[in-house]
């Protein structure tokens, strides 16, 4: 049977512009996505047989190939086999699942935790499970797509405030006070914004949540194993233990596994385990991935020097970028955008630096709004001072050539 996509039809019309854009980028050698990394995604990687300094990985603490984590993975495979072959409520729970959830709760200072099969689905299921048509979700303009999708799925009313603008947030809360009195109000923010690398203003957001009787949920996908003196995230960063009502995080960035989690009140977690569709109807995370995640939390706690070194290297890189004339936006973390604000120049600069040995990805529309094109970089604890210096030299030379 011939493919329907070979003929002019509504589906073909829908996908054609994207296919054309991809084809043109490949023809001009300006397509950088889906490259194969040969070996672990560490501070340096091999791509097409060439070693490059890796500034594209979320491996902030540089633990993706840590011996303890590898050992835990091998043991889990031997103990449990390749997977669970079931959902958590029925035949998909092993002792190690409960051990990881207890570890996450301890790590986040919460009563309990629940894990899901991906970070994306964690946000979607949390918002859609807790919020309904009579409720209000208030989001930062730059919240992750999964939060927005969860809100849309829930049918809840939603309002968006200007990015990290506390006056804008309070105006929404004040305007909504009477209409949503006695209703569930949820403020949802990213701890570290995934495209900009800046940190949510937790002190003010927490104060406003309490003032207007709203709950606060924080997505710590880029926060744990990254910010805070010992990598425990946004509450540690601001020294505000207990400020967050619902902790969300992923197990696929600083924690080099797969999945996501919610940590919070024990009754809330019990409810989610028996009511959230992503828990009830999704296969359980394989035990090997659970073991990797658990060992990763332990390594981060056992080796606090990694956070010290990560913050030092990030400071070195960010300061160096500014010194050679690059705009790093509002970043104050190891996630550092290099703002170009022009798609063509962003792609050409990406080619120059990748050809010279830097593995860096361009971020363009629709991932970010038009005219906010950038290179997005991620510093790792395992980067050396020399790595950072070489990266800055390449960026300076390539920027001048462009």
C-alpha positions as CSV (number, residue, x, y, z in Angstrom):
1,X,0.0,0.0,0.0
2,X,1.5,3.4,-1.0
3,X,2.2,5.9,1.7
4,X,-0.6,8.5,2.1
5,X,2.2,11.1,2.5
6,X,3.2,10.8,-1.1
7,X,0.0,12.6,-2.2
8,X,-1.3,16.1,-1.6
9,X,-3.7,15.9,1.3
10,X,-4.3,17.7,4.7
11,X,-1.6,15.7,6.5
12,X,1.0,16.3,3.8
13,X,0.2,20.1,3.8
14,X,0.7,20.1,7.6
15,X,4.1,18.5,7.7
16,X,5.6,19.8,4.4
17,X,6.9,23.2,5.8
18,X,8.8,21.4,8.5
19,X,10.2,18.8,6.1
20,X,11.3,21.5,3.7
21,X,13.1,23.4,6.5
22,X,14.9,20.3,7.7
23,X,15.9,19.3,4.1
24,X,17.3,22.8,3.4
25,X,19.3,22.9,6.6
26,X,20.9,19.5,5.8
27,X,21.7,20.6,2.3
28,X,23.5,23.7,3.7
29,X,25.3,21.6,6.4
30,X,23.4,23.6,9.1
31,X,21.5,20.7,10.6
32,X,23.0,19.7,14.0
33,X,20.4,17.5,15.6
34,X,20.2,13.7,16.3
35,X,24.0,13.3,16.2
36,X,25.3,10.0,17.6
37,X,27.6,10.3,20.7
38,X,30.1,7.4,20.9
39,X,30.4,6.5,24.6
40,X,29.3,8.3,27.7
41,X,28.0,11.9,27.5
42,X,30.8,13.3,29.7
43,X,32.8,16.5,29.6
44,X,34.4,15.4,26.3
45,X,32.6,13.2,23.8
46,X,33.4,11.4,20.5
47,X,31.2,12.3,17.5
48,X,32.0,10.9,14.1
49,X,35.4,9.8,15.4
50,X,36.3,13.4,16.6
51,X,36.7,14.4,20.2
52,X,34.8,17.5,21.2
53,X,34.3,19.4,24.4
54,X,30.7,18.6,25.4
55,X,28.6,21.7,26.3
56,X,25.3,20.2,25.3
57,X,24.7,17.5,28.0
58,X,22.5,17.9,31.1
59,X,25.2,15.8,33.0
60,X,25.8,18.7,35.4
61,X,27.6,16.7,38.2
62,X,29.5,14.6,35.6
63,X,28.3,11.3,37.1
64,X,26.9,9.5,34.0
65,X,29.7,6.9,34.1
66,X,30.4,7.0,37.9
67,X,31.6,3.5,39.0
68,X,29.1,3.3,41.9
69,X,26.2,4.0,39.4
70,X,27.5,1.5,36.9
71,X,27.8,-1.1,39.6
72,X,24.3,-0.5,40.8
73,X,23.0,-0.9,37.2
74,X,24.7,-4.2,36.7
75,X,23.5,-5.5,40.1
76,X,19.9,-4.5,39.3
77,X,20.0,-6.3,35.9
78,X,21.2,-9.5,37.7
79,X,18.7,-9.2,40.5
80,X,15.6,-8.2,38.5
81,X,16.2,-8.8,34.9
82,X,15.6,-6.4,32.0
83,X,12.3,-4.8,33.1
84,X,9.1,-4.9,35.2
85,X,6.5,-6.1,32.6
86,X,3.8,-4.3,34.5
87,X,2.3,-1.1,35.9
88,X,3.1,-0.1,39.4
89,X,-0.4,-0.7,40.9
90,X,-0.5,-4.3,39.7
91,X,2.8,-6.3,39.0
92,X,5.3,-3.5,38.4
93,X,6.5,-2.6,41.9
94,X,9.8,-4.0,43.3
95,X,11.4,-3.2,46.6
96,X,13.9,-0.9,44.8
97,X,11.0,1.3,43.5
98,X,10.0,2.0,47.1
99,X,13.6,2.5,48.1
100,X,14.1,5.2,45.4
101,X,10.9,7.0,46.4
102,X,12.0,7.0,50.0
103,X,15.4,8.4,48.9
104,X,13.8,11.2,46.8
105,X,11.6,12.2,49.7
106,X,14.6,12.4,52.0
107,X,16.6,14.3,49.4
108,X,13.8,16.9,49.0
109,X,12.8,17.0,52.7
110,X,9.3,15.7,51.9
111,X,7.1,13.1,53.5
112,X,6.8,10.8,50.5
113,X,7.4,10.6,46.7
114,X,6.1,8.9,43.6
115,X,8.0,8.2,40.4
116,X,6.7,8.3,36.8
117,X,8.1,7.0,33.5
118,X,9.2,10.4,32.1
119,X,9.6,14.0,33.3
120,X,7.3,15.3,30.7
121,X,4.4,13.0,31.7
122,X,5.1,13.9,35.4
123,X,4.2,17.5,34.9
124,X,1.2,16.7,32.7
125,X,-0.3,14.1,35.0
126,X,0.3,16.2,38.2
127,X,-1.5,19.3,36.8
128,X,-4.3,17.4,35.1
129,X,-4.9,15.2,38.2
130,X,-5.1,18.0,40.7
131,X,-6.7,20.7,38.7
132,X,-10.1,20.9,37.1
133,X,-12.5,23.3,35.4
134,X,-13.2,25.4,38.5
135,X,-9.6,25.7,39.5
136,X,-6.9,28.2,38.6
137,X,-3.3,27.5,37.4
138,X,-0.9,30.4,37.3
139,X,2.2,29.9,35.2
140,X,5.4,31.8,34.4
141,X,5.6,32.8,30.8
142,X,8.7,30.6,30.3
143,X,7.4,27.5,32.0
144,X,8.2,24.2,30.4
145,X,5.9,22.9,27.6
146,X,4.9,19.9,29.7
147,X,3.4,22.2,32.4
148,X,1.4,24.1,29.7
149,X,0.2,20.8,28.2
150,X,-0.9,19.5,31.6
151,X,-2.9,22.7,32.1
152,X,-4.6,22.4,28.8
153,X,-5.4,18.7,29.5
154,X,-6.9,19.5,32.9
155,X,-9.4,22.0,31.5
156,X,-8.5,24.4,34.4
157,X,-8.5,28.1,34.0
158,X,-5.0,29.3,33.5
159,X,-3.2,32.6,33.6
160,X,0.4,33.5,32.6
161,X,2.5,36.2,34.3
162,X,5.5,37.9,32.8
163,X,8.7,36.0,33.3
164,X,10.0,36.2,36.9
165,X,8.0,39.5,37.2
166,X,6.6,39.5,40.7
167,X,4.4,42.5,40.1
168,X,2.7,40.7,37.2
169,X,2.2,37.6,39.4
170,X,0.7,39.6,42.2
171,X,-1.7,41.4,39.9
172,X,-3.0,38.1,38.7
173,X,-3.4,36.7,42.2
174,X,-5.1,39.9,43.4
175,X,-7.5,40.0,40.4
176,X,-8.4,36.4,40.9
177,X,-8.8,36.4,44.7
178,X,-12.6,36.9,44.7
179,X,-13.5,34.7,41.7
180,X,-11.4,31.8,43.0
181,X,-12.1,32.1,46.7
182,X,-12.3,28.6,48.1
183,X,-11.1,27.1,44.9
184,X,-7.8,25.3,44.3
185,X,-5.1,27.8,43.1
186,X,-1.8,26.4,41.9
187,X,1.3,28.5,41.0
188,X,3.7,26.4,38.8
189,X,7.2,27.6,38.0
190,X,10.5,26.2,36.8
191,X,13.3,26.3,39.4
192,X,15.9,26.9,36.7
193,X,14.4,27.9,33.3
194,X,15.5,25.5,30.7
195,X,16.2,27.9,27.9
196,X,17.5,30.9,29.9
197,X,19.4,29.5,32.9
198,X,17.9,31.9,35.4
199,X,16.4,30.9,38.7
200,X,12.8,31.5,39.8
201,X,12.4,34.2,42.5
202,X,11.4,31.7,45.2
203,X,11.4,34.1,48.2
204,X,8.8,36.4,46.5
205,X,6.8,33.6,44.8
206,X,6.5,31.8,48.2
207,X,5.4,34.9,50.0
208,X,2.8,35.7,47.4
209,X,1.5,32.1,47.4
210,X,0.9,32.3,51.1
211,X,-0.6,35.8,51.0
212,X,-3.2,34.7,48.4
213,X,-3.8,31.1,49.6
214,X,-2.3,29.4,46.6
215,X,-0.2,26.2,46.5
216,X,3.3,26.3,45.0
217,X,4.6,23.6,42.7
218,X,8.2,23.9,41.4
219,X,9.7,21.9,38.5
220,X,13.3,21.1,39.4
221,X,14.3,19.4,36.2
222,X,17.4,21.6,35.9
223,X,17.7,22.3,39.6
224,X,18.6,19.1,41.5
225,X,22.3,18.2,41.1
226,X,22.9,21.7,39.8
227,X,22.0,24.5,42.2
228,X,22.3,24.8,45.9
229,X,25.6,24.3,47.8
230,X,25.2,20.5,47.8
231,X,23.0,20.2,44.7
232,X,19.7,19.8,46.6
233,X,17.9,22.4,44.5
234,X,16.1,25.7,44.8
235,X,15.1,25.5,48.5
236,X,18.8,25.0,49.4
237,X,19.9,27.7,47.0
238,X,17.7,30.2,48.8
239,X,18.0,28.6,52.3
240,X,14.2,28.3,52.3
241,X,13.4,24.8,53.5
242,X,9.7,24.0,53.3
243,X,8.9,26.9,50.9
244,X,7.7,24.5,48.1
245,X,4.4,22.6,48.5
246,X,4.9,20.2,45.5
247,X,8.3,19.2,44.3
248,X,8.6,18.0,40.8
249,X,11.9,16.7,39.3
250,X,13.3,14.5,36.5
251,X,15.5,11.5,36.7
252,X,17.1,12.1,33.3
253,X,19.4,15.2,33.6
254,X,21.7,15.5,36.6
255,X,20.3,12.1,37.6
256,X,21.4,10.1,34.5
257,X,18.5,7.7,34.3
258,X,14.9,8.1,33.0
259,X,11.6,9.2,34.6
260,X,10.3,11.9,36.8
261,X,9.0,12.3,40.4
262,X,6.7,14.2,42.6
263,X,7.6,14.7,46.3
264,X,5.4,16.2,48.9
265,X,2.7,15.5,51.6
266,X,2.2,11.8,52.2
267,X,-1.6,12.0,51.6
268,X,-1.0,13.8,48.3
269,X,1.4,11.1,47.1
270,X,-1.1,8.4,48.1
271,X,-3.8,10.1,46.1
272,X,-1.5,10.5,43.0
273,X,-0.6,6.8,43.1
274,X,-4.3,5.9,43.0
275,X,-5.7,8.7,40.8
276,X,-3.1,9.9,38.3
277,X,-3.4,8.3,34.9
278,X,0.3,8.3,34.1
279,X,0.9,6.1,37.2
280,X,-2.1,3.8,36.7
281,X,-1.8,3.2,33.0
282,X,1.9,3.5,32.3
283,X,4.5,0.7,32.6
284,X,6.7,0.9,35.6
285,X,10.3,2.2,35.2
286,X,12.6,-0.8,34.8
287,X,14.5,-1.6,38.0
288,X,17.9,-1.0,36.3
289,X,16.9,2.7,35.8
290,X,15.6,2.9,39.3
291,X,18.9,1.6,40.7
292,X,20.8,4.1,38.6
293,X,18.6,7.0,39.9
294,X,19.0,5.9,43.5
295,X,22.8,5.5,43.3
296,X,23.0,8.9,41.6
297,X,21.2,10.7,44.5
298,X,23.7,9.0,46.8
299,X,26.7,10.1,44.8
300,X,25.6,13.7,44.7
301,X,25.2,13.6,48.5
302,X,28.5,11.7,49.1
303,X,30.6,13.9,46.8
304,X,29.7,17.6,47.5
305,X,32.9,18.7,45.8
306,X,31.1,18.2,42.5
307,X,28.8,21.1,43.1
308,X,31.7,23.3,44.3
309,X,33.6,22.6,41.1
310,X,30.5,22.9,38.9
311,X,29.7,26.4,40.2
312,X,33.3,27.4,39.8
313,X,33.5,26.3,36.2
314,X,30.2,27.8,35.4
315,X,31.4,31.2,36.8
316,X,34.6,30.9,34.8
317,X,32.7,30.3,31.6
318,X,30.0,32.9,32.1
319,X,32.5,35.6,33.0
320,X,34.7,34.7,30.0
321,X,31.7,34.8,27.6
322,X,30.8,38.3,28.8
323,X,34.5,39.4,28.5
324,X,34.7,38.4,24.9
325,X,31.4,40.2,24.1
326,X,28.7,37.5,24.2
327,X,25.3,38.1,25.8
328,X,24.4,35.4,28.3
329,X,20.9,36.8,29.2
330,X,19.9,36.5,32.8
331,X,21.7,33.2,33.5
332,X,23.2,32.7,36.9
333,X,23.7,28.9,36.7
334,X,25.6,26.3,34.7
335,X,23.0,26.5,32.0
336,X,24.2,29.4,30.0
337,X,22.5,30.7,26.8
338,X,24.6,32.6,24.2
339,X,22.0,35.0,22.8
340,X,22.4,35.6,19.0
341,X,18.8,36.6,18.2
342,X,19.1,35.7,14.5
343,X,18.4,32.2,13.2
344,X,20.9,32.3,10.3
345,X,23.7,33.7,12.4
346,X,23.0,31.1,15.2
347,X,23.2,28.2,12.8
348,X,26.4,29.5,11.1
349,X,28.1,30.1,14.5
350,X,27.0,26.6,15.6
351,X,28.7,25.2,12.5
352,X,31.9,27.1,13.1
353,X,32.3,26.1,16.7
354,X,31.3,22.4,16.1
355,X,33.8,22.2,13.3
356,X,36.4,23.5,15.8
357,X,35.7,21.0,18.5
358,X,32.8,22.3,20.6
359,X,29.7,20.2,20.8
360,X,27.0,22.9,21.2
361,X,23.4,22.9,20.0
362,X,21.6,25.8,18.4
363,X,18.1,26.6,19.8
364,X,15.8,28.2,17.3
365,X,12.1,28.7,16.6
366,X,9.8,26.9,17.5
367,X,11.8,25.8,20.6
368,X,12.1,29.5,21.5
369,X,10.2,32.6,20.1
370,X,11.5,34.1,16.9
371,X,14.4,36.6,17.3
372,X,15.5,34.9,20.5
373,X,17.7,32.3,18.8
374,X,20.7,31.2,20.8
375,X,23.3,28.6,21.5
376,X,22.5,26.8,24.7
377,X,25.5,25.6,26.8
378,X,25.7,23.4,29.9
379,X,28.8,23.3,32.0
380,X,29.7,20.1,33.9
381,X,31.6,19.6,37.1
382,X,34.0,17.4,35.2
383,X,35.1,20.2,32.8
384,X,38.6,21.4,33.6
385,X,39.8,25.0,33.6
386,X,41.6,24.1,30.3
387,X,38.4,22.8,28.8
388,X,36.6,26.1,29.6
389,X,39.6,28.2,28.2
390,X,39.6,26.2,25.0
391,X,35.9,26.6,24.6
392,X,36.2,30.4,25.1
393,X,39.0,30.6,22.6
394,X,36.9,28.8,20.0
395,X,33.9,31.0,20.6
396,X,35.9,34.1,20.4
397,X,37.6,33.1,17.1
398,X,34.4,31.9,15.6
399,X,32.4,35.0,16.7
400,X,35.0,37.3,15.0
401,X,34.9,35.2,11.8
402,X,31.2,35.3,11.7
